[in-house]
Amino acid sequence: MGNPDFTAIFPNAEQINDLVAGQHAIANAIRGERKNGVVFGFHIDGSESDPELAVTYLGDALGLIPAHMDYSAGKFNYGSWADAFFLPRPCMLKYDGTVDYYLDRNDYTKKADGTASDIADTAYGGNAMMEWGDNGIIWYKVVPDAGDPNSASVYIADHKADDGFVAWSFINNQGQLVPHFYTPIYTGSNDGNGKMRSLSGLAPTTSTTATQETTAARSNNADLDILWDTEVLADIILINFLLILMGKSLDTQTVFGQGYHTGASSAANLHASGLLNDKGLFFGYNDGSHSVKVFGMENWWGNHWRRYAGHLLGGGTQKVKLTHGTQDGSTDSDYDQTGSGYLTVAGATPTGTSGGYISKVLFNALGMFAYTASGDSDKYFCDGLWFANSGTKYALRGGGGSVGLLCGAFYVYLSFDPGHSSWSIGAALSCTPRG
């Protein structure tokens, strides 16, 4: 069988077709030739206020047991998901985007072979990251309900089951479909040389602007080819879908852990990285004073807000970009602070009470986008939404150490200009390597 044809999936796809030629493992995943290929699914009923009842399993997820943090036993219960194909693995990733070695998933201070790791060494030429795609590219598809964009079916597959499935996180800045992308184990910290790092034992760097954060993140790149950046919207959408799939709930704090959301009043109160090095891929508490860990990453929510690329609110219009280049249909290469050439999320002008809980999200083929804040901490999406419909606002996510139960996986803050800085705002790394 010949190589796959991307022309029906991505604009300007001839270059991608050429680049994928010969990459046998990737081609197999795209064509769906892998044995035992799966398509997990879930449906979200946007009219159901109970965050558990709102989610029902579909496809190969039918009959599976959801995962959850067992707070009384002090351990994470994977349910049916302990061997899910999409689970990432921790590694030390060199500046050139290649894996140096993998970490012991239950103790990051050790390499997979049991010897000491470099997770706390600022002289190390790379960062501690989670590698996604160990068992094939992760594809997703969003199908909004007919006549109801607040409800949808979402499918997660280990192969391209049909032309509606996308894998934006696996498209690098050269437009190549690559086997892996990487997200930060730790929140971003400055190493003293102006470079943002993901390493253990460091205080998070805050009080920075979007420009400063982007510059610090991209300082990890060895040349003009942008592998390293701040976190990006495409990765956040995919990971949040996976959290819903595993937990079968829209209340991520109850399922996985509340995160550090109470008691912080200055940068001195923020948690340093590495507090959950020996807690496996998932761990949490239900008291609001401890960090949370999901998919091997600390503080996916809580501790402090994290600014990310690819999502802005301009004059009440949400603008998004899912790839560095134009493969997602956007018209300008690279992320920016104005939304020039970004895609418009029609029908998602924020409403309700800024600083309230998300009650409605809009689903489209790109993902899901919060836009109504009229809920509560135990209803609908259970996380906070801030917005200001004038000017251009650069998105923050996760929530910080002083916002209470408003923080969570779906929390989004669309009220600050790109130049705003605060002790409670920082960023973290991402990396999508060369093909």
C-alpha positions as CSV (number, residue, x, y, z in Angstrom):
1,M,0.0,0.0,0.0
2,G,1.3,3.5,-0.8
3,N,1.9,6.4,1.5
4,P,-1.1,8.2,2.9
5,D,-2.5,11.3,1.2
6,F,-2.9,14.3,3.5
7,T,-4.4,16.6,0.9
8,A,-7.9,16.0,2.2
9,I,-6.9,16.7,5.8
10,F,-4.5,19.7,5.8
11,P,-4.1,22.7,3.6
12,N,-0.8,22.9,1.6
13,A,-0.3,19.2,2.3
14,E,2.0,18.2,-0.6
15,Q,5.0,19.0,1.6
16,I,3.7,16.8,4.4
17,N,3.1,13.9,2.0
18,D,6.7,14.1,0.9
19,L,8.1,14.3,4.4
20,V,6.1,11.4,5.7
21,A,7.2,9.1,2.9
22,G,9.3,6.3,4.3
23,Q,8.2,6.8,7.9
24,H,6.7,3.3,8.1
25,A,5.5,3.4,11.7
26,I,3.8,6.8,11.4
27,A,2.2,5.8,8.1
28,N,0.8,2.6,9.7
29,A,-0.8,4.7,12.4
30,I,-2.3,7.1,9.9
31,R,-3.8,4.3,7.7
32,G,-5.3,2.5,10.7
33,E,-3.3,-0.7,9.9
34,R,-2.2,-1.3,13.5
35,K,-3.7,-4.4,15.0
36,N,-6.1,-3.9,17.8
37,G,-6.6,-0.3,16.9
38,V,-9.0,1.5,19.2
39,V,-11.4,4.4,19.1
40,F,-12.4,5.5,22.6
41,G,-15.3,8.0,22.8
42,F,-17.3,10.0,25.2
43,H,-20.4,12.3,24.8
44,I,-20.8,15.5,26.8
45,D,-24.4,16.7,27.4
46,G,-24.1,20.4,27.8
47,S,-27.5,20.7,29.4
48,E,-26.6,18.3,32.3
49,S,-25.3,20.2,35.3
50,D,-24.0,17.1,37.1
51,P,-20.4,16.8,36.0
52,E,-20.4,13.0,36.1
53,L,-23.8,12.4,34.5
54,A,-22.9,14.8,31.7
55,V,-20.3,12.3,30.4
56,T,-21.2,9.0,28.9
57,Y,-18.7,6.5,27.3
58,L,-18.9,5.7,23.6
59,G,-17.1,3.3,21.2
60,D,-14.3,1.2,22.7
61,A,-14.7,3.1,26.1
62,L,-18.1,1.4,26.6
63,G,-18.0,-0.7,29.8
64,L,-14.6,0.6,30.9
65,I,-14.0,1.7,34.5
66,P,-13.1,5.4,35.0
67,A,-9.9,6.4,36.8
68,H,-9.8,8.4,40.1
69,M,-7.7,9.4,42.9
70,D,-8.4,7.3,46.0
71,Y,-7.9,9.9,48.7
72,S,-8.5,7.6,51.6
73,A,-6.0,5.0,50.4
74,G,-3.5,7.7,49.2
75,K,-3.1,6.1,45.8
76,F,-4.3,6.6,42.2
77,N,-6.8,4.1,40.9
78,Y,-6.4,3.7,37.1
79,G,-9.6,1.8,36.6
80,S,-9.4,0.4,33.1
81,W,-6.8,2.9,31.9
82,A,-3.5,1.7,33.3
83,D,-2.3,0.5,29.9
84,A,-4.0,3.1,27.7
85,F,-2.1,3.7,24.5
86,F,-2.0,7.4,25.0
87,L,-0.2,7.5,28.4
88,P,3.0,9.5,28.1
89,R,6.4,8.6,29.6
90,P,8.8,10.9,31.5
91,C,12.2,11.6,29.9
92,M,15.1,14.0,29.8
93,L,14.9,15.8,26.5
94,K,18.0,17.4,25.0
95,Y,18.0,20.9,23.5
96,D,18.1,19.4,20.0
97,G,14.7,17.7,20.7
98,T,16.1,14.2,21.1
99,V,15.6,12.0,24.1
100,D,18.7,11.5,26.2
101,Y,17.1,8.8,28.5
102,Y,13.8,7.9,30.1
103,L,13.0,8.4,33.8
104,D,11.6,6.0,36.4
105,R,7.9,6.9,36.3
106,N,7.6,6.3,40.0
107,D,10.7,8.2,41.0
108,Y,12.0,10.9,38.7
109,T,15.3,11.2,40.6
110,K,16.2,7.9,38.9
111,K,16.7,7.0,35.3
112,A,14.6,4.0,34.0
113,D,17.7,1.9,34.7
114,G,17.8,2.9,38.3
115,T,20.8,5.2,38.2
116,A,20.6,8.9,39.3
117,S,18.9,11.3,36.9
118,D,19.7,14.9,36.1
119,I,16.2,16.4,36.9
120,A,17.7,19.0,39.3
121,D,20.9,19.8,37.4
122,T,20.7,23.3,35.8
123,A,23.9,22.6,33.9
124,Y,22.2,19.7,32.1
125,G,21.7,20.4,28.4
126,G,17.9,19.9,28.2
127,N,14.8,19.6,30.3
128,A,12.5,17.1,32.1
129,M,9.6,16.5,29.8
130,M,6.7,14.1,29.1
131,E,6.9,12.3,25.8
132,W,3.6,11.7,24.0
133,G,3.1,9.2,21.2
134,D,4.9,6.2,22.7
135,N,2.3,3.9,21.2
136,G,1.4,5.9,18.1
137,I,0.1,9.3,17.2
138,I,-3.0,10.4,19.3
139,W,-5.8,11.4,17.0
140,Y,-9.0,13.1,18.1
141,K,-12.3,14.1,16.5
142,V,-15.0,16.4,17.8
143,V,-18.6,16.0,16.6
144,P,-21.0,18.7,18.0
145,D,-24.6,17.6,18.4
146,A,-26.9,18.6,15.6
147,G,-28.4,22.0,16.5
148,D,-26.5,22.1,19.9
149,P,-22.9,23.2,19.8
150,N,-22.8,23.0,23.6
151,S,-22.9,19.2,23.5
152,A,-20.7,16.9,21.5
153,S,-19.2,13.5,21.0
154,V,-15.4,13.3,21.2
155,Y,-13.3,10.4,19.9
156,I,-9.7,9.5,20.8
157,A,-7.9,7.0,18.5
158,D,-4.5,5.4,17.9
159,H,-5.1,5.6,14.2
160,K,-6.7,8.0,11.7
161,A,-10.1,6.4,11.8
162,D,-11.6,8.8,9.2
163,D,-10.9,12.2,7.7
164,G,-12.4,14.0,10.7
165,F,-9.6,13.0,13.0
166,V,-6.8,15.5,13.6
167,A,-3.4,15.4,15.4
168,W,-2.4,19.0,15.7
169,S,0.0,18.4,18.6
170,F,2.1,16.2,16.3
171,I,2.7,18.9,13.7
172,N,6.0,20.7,14.1
173,N,7.0,24.2,13.0
174,Q,8.1,22.8,9.6
175,G,4.7,21.4,9.0
176,Q,5.9,17.8,9.5
177,L,3.8,15.1,11.1
178,V,6.2,13.7,13.8
179,P,6.0,10.7,16.1
180,H,6.1,12.7,19.4
181,F,5.5,16.0,21.2
182,Y,6.6,16.9,24.7
183,T,5.0,18.8,27.6
184,P,6.6,20.0,30.8
185,I,7.0,17.9,33.9
186,Y,7.5,21.1,35.9
187,T,6.3,24.7,35.7
188,G,8.8,27.1,34.1
189,S,11.8,28.4,36.0
190,N,14.5,30.7,34.9
191,D,18.0,29.1,35.2
192,G,19.8,32.4,35.8
193,N,20.8,32.7,32.1
194,G,17.5,33.9,30.8
195,K,16.4,30.4,29.8
196,M,13.1,28.8,30.9
197,R,13.7,25.4,32.2
198,S,11.6,22.4,33.3
199,L,13.7,21.0,36.2
200,S,13.1,19.8,39.8
201,G,13.8,21.9,42.9
202,L,13.3,25.3,41.4
203,A,10.8,28.1,42.3
204,P,8.5,29.0,39.4
205,T,9.4,32.2,37.6
206,T,6.6,34.7,37.6
207,S,6.0,38.5,37.2
208,T,6.9,38.2,33.5
209,T,5.1,39.3,30.3
210,A,4.1,37.2,27.4
211,T,7.1,38.5,25.4
212,Q,9.5,37.7,28.2
213,E,8.1,34.2,28.6
214,T,8.2,33.4,24.9
215,T,11.8,34.7,24.7
216,A,12.8,32.6,27.7
217,A,11.2,29.4,26.4
218,R,12.6,29.8,22.9
219,S,16.1,30.3,24.3
220,N,16.2,26.5,24.6
221,N,16.4,26.3,20.8
222,A,19.9,25.8,19.4
223,D,19.2,27.7,16.2
224,L,16.3,29.5,14.3
225,D,14.3,26.3,14.0
226,I,11.6,26.6,16.8
227,L,11.3,23.3,18.6
228,W,10.9,24.8,22.1
229,D,8.2,27.3,23.0
230,T,5.8,28.0,25.8
231,E,2.8,25.7,26.2
232,V,0.4,25.8,23.2
233,L,-3.3,25.5,22.9
234,A,-3.3,22.3,20.8
235,D,-1.6,20.3,23.6
236,I,-4.0,21.7,26.2
237,I,-7.1,20.7,24.3
238,L,-5.8,17.2,23.7
239,I,-4.7,16.6,27.3
240,N,-8.0,18.0,28.7
241,F,-10.0,15.6,26.4
242,L,-7.9,12.7,27.8
243,L,-8.6,13.8,31.3
244,I,-12.4,13.7,30.6
245,L,-11.9,10.3,28.9
246,M,-10.0,8.7,31.8
247,G,-12.1,10.3,34.6
248,K,-15.5,10.2,32.9
249,S,-16.4,13.5,34.6
250,L,-16.1,17.3,34.0
251,D,-15.0,17.8,37.6
252,T,-11.3,17.3,37.3
253,Q,-10.5,18.5,40.8
254,T,-12.7,15.8,42.4
255,V,-11.4,13.1,40.2
256,F,-7.7,13.8,40.1
257,G,-7.0,16.3,43.0
258,Q,-7.8,19.8,43.9
259,G,-4.3,21.2,43.3
260,Y,-2.8,24.1,45.3
261,H,-5.5,26.7,45.2
262,T,-5.6,28.3,48.7
263,G,-3.3,30.3,50.9
264,A,-0.9,32.0,48.4
265,S,-0.5,35.7,48.6
266,S,2.9,36.2,47.1
267,A,5.5,34.4,45.0
268,A,7.1,33.2,48.2
269,N,4.1,31.0,48.8
270,L,4.3,29.2,45.4
271,H,5.4,25.6,45.4
272,A,8.8,24.7,44.1
273,S,9.0,22.0,41.4
274,G,9.6,18.3,42.3
275,L,7.3,17.9,45.3
276,L,5.6,14.9,43.5
277,N,8.6,13.3,42.0
278,D,7.9,9.9,43.6
279,K,4.1,9.9,43.0
280,G,3.8,8.2,39.6
281,L,2.0,9.7,36.7
282,F,-1.1,10.8,38.7
283,F,-1.5,11.9,42.2
284,G,-3.6,14.5,44.1
285,Y,-5.0,15.6,47.4
286,N,-8.5,16.9,48.3
287,D,-7.5,19.7,50.6
288,G,-6.5,22.6,48.3
289,S,-3.0,23.0,49.8
290,H,-1.0,20.5,47.8
291,S,0.1,20.2,44.2
292,V,-1.6,17.9,41.8
293,K,0.0,15.7,39.2
294,V,-1.7,14.4,36.0
295,F,0.0,12.6,33.1
296,G,3.3,12.9,34.9
297,M,3.1,16.7,35.0
298,E,3.0,18.8,38.2
299,N,0.5,21.6,38.7
300,W,-1.5,21.2,35.4
301,W,-3.8,23.4,37.5
302,G,-3.2,25.4,40.7
303,N,-0.1,27.0,42.1
304,H,0.0,29.8,39.6
305,W,-1.6,30.8,36.3
306,R,0.3,29.7,33.1
307,R,0.2,31.7,29.9
308,Y,0.1,29.7,26.7
309,A,0.3,30.4,23.0
310,G,-2.4,30.1,20.4
311,H,-5.5,31.5,22.2
312,L,-6.6,35.2,22.5
313,L,-9.7,37.1,23.1
314,G,-10.0,40.2,20.8
315,G,-12.9,42.5,21.1
316,G,-15.0,39.7,22.4
317,T,-14.0,37.2,19.7
318,Q,-12.0,34.1,20.7
319,K,-9.1,33.6,18.2
320,V,-7.1,30.4,18.1
321,K,-4.2,28.7,16.4
322,L,-3.5,25.0,16.6
323,T,-0.3,24.7,14.7
324,H,2.8,26.8,14.4
325,G,2.3,27.0,10.6
326,T,-0.9,27.1,8.6
327,Q,-1.8,23.4,8.6
328,D,-4.8,24.1,10.8
329,G,-6.2,26.6,8.3
330,S,-4.8,29.7,9.9
331,T,-3.2,32.1,7.5
332,D,0.0,33.3,9.4
333,S,2.9,31.3,10.5
334,D,4.0,31.5,14.2
335,Y,2.0,32.5,17.2
336,D,1.6,36.2,18.0
337,Q,0.0,38.6,20.5
338,T,-2.7,40.1,18.2
339,G,-4.4,37.0,16.7
340,S,-3.4,38.0,13.1
341,G,-4.3,35.2,10.8
342,Y,-5.8,33.1,13.6
343,L,-9.0,31.1,13.3
344,T,-12.2,32.7,14.7
345,V,-14.3,30.7,17.1
346,A,-17.7,31.8,16.0
347,G,-20.4,32.0,18.6
348,A,-18.1,31.9,21.6
349,T,-18.2,35.6,22.9
350,P,-17.8,35.3,26.6
351,T,-20.9,36.0,28.7
352,G,-22.1,35.6,32.3
353,T,-20.1,36.8,35.2
354,S,-16.4,37.2,34.7
355,G,-14.8,35.3,37.6
356,G,-17.6,32.8,37.7
357,Y,-17.7,29.1,37.0
358,I,-18.0,27.7,33.4
359,S,-21.5,26.6,32.5
360,K,-21.2,26.4,28.7
361,V,-18.5,25.5,26.2
362,L,-18.7,25.7,22.5
363,F,-17.6,22.6,20.6
364,N,-16.3,22.6,17.0
365,A,-13.9,20.5,15.0
366,L,-10.9,22.3,16.6
367,G,-11.9,21.5,20.2
368,M,-13.9,23.0,23.0
369,F,-14.0,26.6,24.2
370,A,-15.5,28.0,27.4
371,Y,-17.6,31.0,26.9
372,T,-20.4,31.2,29.6
373,A,-19.7,31.7,33.3
374,S,-23.0,31.0,35.1
375,G,-22.2,27.7,36.9
376,D,-20.9,26.6,40.2
377,S,-18.0,24.6,41.7
378,D,-19.9,21.4,41.5
379,K,-21.9,21.9,38.4
380,Y,-21.1,21.7,34.6
381,F,-17.4,22.2,34.0
382,C,-16.7,23.3,37.7
383,D,-13.8,25.6,36.7
384,G,-13.4,29.4,36.4
385,L,-13.7,31.8,33.5
386,W,-12.5,35.4,33.5
387,F,-13.0,37.6,30.5
388,A,-12.9,41.2,29.3
389,N,-14.5,41.7,25.9
390,S,-12.6,44.9,25.0
391,G,-9.0,45.0,23.8
392,T,-6.8,42.0,23.1
393,K,-6.3,39.5,25.9
394,Y,-3.7,36.7,26.0
395,A,-5.0,33.5,27.6
396,L,-3.9,32.1,30.9
397,R,-5.0,28.7,32.2
398,G,-5.0,26.4,35.3
399,G,-5.7,28.9,38.1
400,G,-3.5,29.9,40.9
401,G,-2.8,29.4,44.6
402,S,-5.4,31.9,45.8
403,V,-8.5,31.3,43.6
404,G,-10.1,28.4,45.4
405,L,-12.1,25.8,43.5
406,L,-12.2,28.0,40.4
407,C,-8.9,26.5,39.4
408,G,-8.9,23.3,37.3
409,A,-8.1,21.8,33.9
410,F,-10.7,23.9,32.0
411,Y,-10.0,27.2,33.8
412,V,-9.3,30.0,31.4
413,Y,-8.4,33.6,32.0
414,L,-9.1,36.0,29.1
415,S,-8.8,39.4,30.9
416,F,-5.2,40.4,30.8
417,D,-3.2,42.1,28.0
418,P,0.0,40.3,26.9
419,G,2.1,42.8,28.8
420,H,0.5,42.2,32.1
421,S,2.7,40.7,34.8
422,S,2.0,39.5,38.4
423,W,3.5,37.3,41.1
424,S,0.8,34.7,40.3
425,I,1.5,34.5,36.5
426,G,4.2,32.5,34.7
427,A,4.5,29.9,31.9
428,A,6.0,26.5,31.1
429,L,7.7,24.8,28.2
430,S,6.6,22.7,25.3
431,C,8.6,21.0,22.5
432,T,7.7,19.5,19.1
433,P,10.9,18.2,17.5
434,R,12.2,17.8,14.0
435,G,10.9,14.9,11.9
